[in-house]
């Protein structure tokens, strides 16, 4: 099993070194570009979310609704961790979704604008946590059906914080969503999260396809990470690996920054997820800065780009032998 851990001595030295610097992300808005070609998301995978922006206010108020009724339901976050004990509770099942698939819109089989894609799957990732990673959600987006067919979601317990600081941090981060209790009940160390994630990558898809070339170069197989910006994979994952005393897993070596694809396809700059959604007329669902909900909204932007005829290409790649060096492949980028 590949867990990419460093030797114990190296890990001890890392844990005694000063913490990495803080990193922040900002979202902004611009004028609408055009209406979406598909219906709002039909969320079918779990979260106990309420709505908020960066100041814990409802994100639904930021972008006008389309008037269409959405069947969105919050996810049961205990279910995503395999710990839901209310599967026989009818009221709970009605209130929260317990499916790891997500139908994003109408069938795309008749669309003439679709382009053949290099990848069979896209792994939509949106990390949460400024000091250390607190949430690690990945949605498996099928490039053929253009729906989410599986997901991985874990809350992450910080390595260097005291319990008092963790309690304060989580109350501030997740208390407004009402999911702080779920976080405390389910969060595990980052090393364990990566072990769980690698087990998830090993699962066979379509009867034979595995997302990870574990026995080869360790890269993804027929799949690519999709992020809203470079921060998640360029900066935060390497930082967290250092804090946790781990080597950087090789499947984190390249990714698609959706903001760069958006800029080059529409010839219009969008600084963040909400600005892309506003310009495309996609009403946001769930809670902004709850990673699992943001990942779903990013997947909806991805689907819109694909239905309009965009080609998903790798936008950033780490240099072989020097993983701290990142090469950006698009001349025009955000």
Secondary structure, 3 states (H helix, E strand, C coil): CCCCECCHHHHHHHHHCCCCCCCCCCCCCCCCCCCCCCCCCECCCCCCCCCCCCCCCCHHHCCCCCCCCCCCCCECHHHHCCCCCCCCCHHHHHHCECCCCEECCCCCCCCCCCCCCCCCEEEEECCECCCCCCEEEEEEEECCCCCEEEEEEEEEECCCCCHHHHHHHHHHHHHHHCCHHHHHHHCEEHHHHHHHHHHHHCCEECCCEECECCCCCCCECCEEEEECCCHHHHHHHHHHHHHCCECCCHHHCEEEEHHHHHHHHHCCCCCCHHHHHHHHCCCCCCCCCCHHHHHHHHHHHHHHHHHCCCCCCCCEEEECCEEEEEEECCCCCC
